[in-house]
Amino acid sequence: MNLNDSERIAGVLEARNMTQTDDLDEADVVVFNTCCIRENADNKFYGQLSRLKPLKASRPGLQIAVGGCLAQKDRAEIIARAPYVDVVFGTHNLGRVADLLDQALAQGTSVVEVLDAVEDGGEPIFSTPVVRESQHSSWVTIQVGCNNSCAFCIVPQVRGGEISRPIDEIGREVQGLAKSGVSEITLLGQNVNSYGRDITRRSPLFSNLLEQVSNIDGIRRVRFTSPHPKDFRVDTARAMADLGPVCEHLHLPLQSGSDSVLAAMRRGYSARKFLEKVTMARASIDDLAITTDIIVGFPGETDADFEATLQVASEVGFDGAFTFIFSPRPGTRAFDMVGDFVDPDVVSERFERLKVVIDRSALQRHQARVGRLEEVLVDGVSKKDQSKLSGRTRQNKLVHISFNGFEEELIGRYAQVAIDSAAPHFLRGTLVSLEPPQRARRSLPVLVG
C-alpha cells in the first residue's frame, strides 16, 4: 500500500512539472512516505530525517515533506523533533502534497494538514495520477482502510475504515493500464475479501471483481493482496481456479498457530479454521503456492503457544513467510499488554526456530519445481547478480535467469524458463523461449459460500 502511495505522490509532483532525481544534492523537494506498522520503521525514518538537518541549513530553499502512516500518527511530534520540515501530510490527502508545498513556500512556515477521515468517499486517493516504476506491472487500489480490530495492528487508526472503490471505476483503470502495455495487475487493499461490503450487501463481490478484470483484453496476470483468513471463501478459491489470468498464489496471514494467541490478537479464526481454509484452497486450485505472515512473541505467548505455531507452519508447508518479532505500537490493544511482554531473548530464540521450519518447507516446495518449465514475467536485472535477469512465476516465485542476448529486449516479456536449481527464497533457471501462449479463460459461475 505504501509503495502504491509513493507512486501516487510521484504522480502528483510530476504533474507540477517536477522530475525525480537520485541525487540528493540537486533535489528541490525531498518526500518521506512513512510506515508505522513496526517500531524499527519509526526509528529508521527519524534517523534519515536527522541527516537532512545540515543540508537544510546549507540550502534553506530545500523543501522537506513527510507523509504516510507515521505522519498520520505523529503529526505534531514530527514538527517538534524536526522543525525544519516544511510539510506534514497524512494517508488521506496525499493528492494535496504539491499544494501544501506551495503553501509552505508562500507563507514561510511549516504546514501540517493531516485529515482524520477520507474526504469525498476516498475519491482524491483513487483519482491521483500515478508514476509507475514498472511499465508491465501495476498496483490497482480497490479499497482503502480496514474494519478489523487486530490487537497488534495500527492500520485502522492511520488509514481509517474500509472504503471500496466502485467496480466500474476499477475496470476503467485496468482497461487503461492494459492499453498502455501493462499485462500484470495486483489488486490492492487491506482486506480484499471484504471488498464492496460498504457499497452493497450483494455477495459475492470480490470474485465478481476478479472476473471483470480477468476479462479485460491484454491483462495476462491478476494478483491480489491481502486476504484475511476469516473472509477467504470458496467463491474466491473457485475464481482463482477458473479464471485463467488469476495467478496461483495465495498470501494468507496466519499470525499465530495458537488459538489462545489468535483470540488475544482478535483475529476471528482458530488454527483449525485456518487449516480448513488451506485445505479448501489447495483442493480447488491446482499448483497453488501459499505464503503467510507470522508474528513471534505476541504478549502472553507461552512455549506451548509457540509450539502450536510451529506445528501449524509445519502442517501447512508454506512456500514462504514474512516473519516478524512483535512490535508494540502505541494506540493498539497489544501495547497495553505490557505486563505480558515476552522476554526478548526468548523471542529471538523462537524467531530463529520458526525460520528453520519456514525455510525447510520453502526449500522443499522449490526443489519440487526443479526440472520444470515455468512461465516467468521478466522484471529486470537481478539485484544479486548483474549477469542474470530476475522475474516471477505465476506462483510469485522469484527466478534468477541465465540468458544470452540483450536484457532490455527481455524486460516486461513472458519467458519459458527451465528451472535448474532451488534455494529457500528463489529459483534459478535458464531461458528457453519467449512469449508462451496465454492461458485460456473460462467463465466464472456466480457462487455463494
Number of C-alpha atoms within 10 A of each C-alpha: 14 13 12 18 22 21 17 22 25 24 19 22 22 16 15 11 7 14 12 11 12 7 7 11 10 9 13 14 17 16 16 17 22 21 23 22 18 17 14 11 14 15 12 12 17 13 11 11 18 13 10 18 15 10 13 15 11 10 12 10 11 20 21 20 23 26 27 25 24 25 28 25 22 17 20 13 12 20 19 11 12 14 12 22 25 23 28 29 26 27 28 27 20 24 24 18 23 19 13 21 20 14 16 17 17 9 9 10 14 20 20 21 19 21 14 16 15 19 12 8 12 19 14 15 22 21 12 18 17 21 18 17 11 13 16 20 22 21 22 21 22 25 23 26 22 20 14 17 17 19 22 25 22 22 21 18 17 25 22 18 18 22 22 21 20 13 18 12 13 19 18 13 16 27 18 13 21 21 14 12 14 21 24 24 24 17 21 20 24 24 23 24 23 22 26 23 16 12 13 9 9 8 16 21 23 20 25 19 19 21 25 16 25 25 18 17 12 18 23 22 22 23 23 23 19 18 20 21 22 15 15 21 18 18 21 23 20 19 27 27 23 19 21 21 29 25 23 23 22 24 20 22 19 25 20 28 24 24 17 16 22 21 15 19 20 15 21 16 16 20 18 13 13 20 18 12 20 18 12 16 23 18 13 18 18 11 14 18 23 23 21 19 15 20 19 24 27 27 23 16 19 16 12 10 20 23 15 17 24 21 15 20 22 15 11 16 20 24 27 24 22 13 17 14 16 20 19 23 18 14 14 18 18 22 17 15 14 11 9 13 18 17 10 12 9 13 19 14 11 18 19 12 13 22 15 12 16 24 19 19 20 24 19 16 19 21 17 11 16 17 13 13 17 23 21 28 29 24 19 18 19 15 11 10 11 10 14 20 24 25 24 19 21 21 20 20 19 18 27 28 26 16 16 10 7 8 14 10 8 19 20 21 17 24 24 20 26 21 22 16 16 20 15 17 15 17 24 19 25 20 19 13 12 16 13 12 8 13 11 9 15 15 12 18 13 14 14 12 9
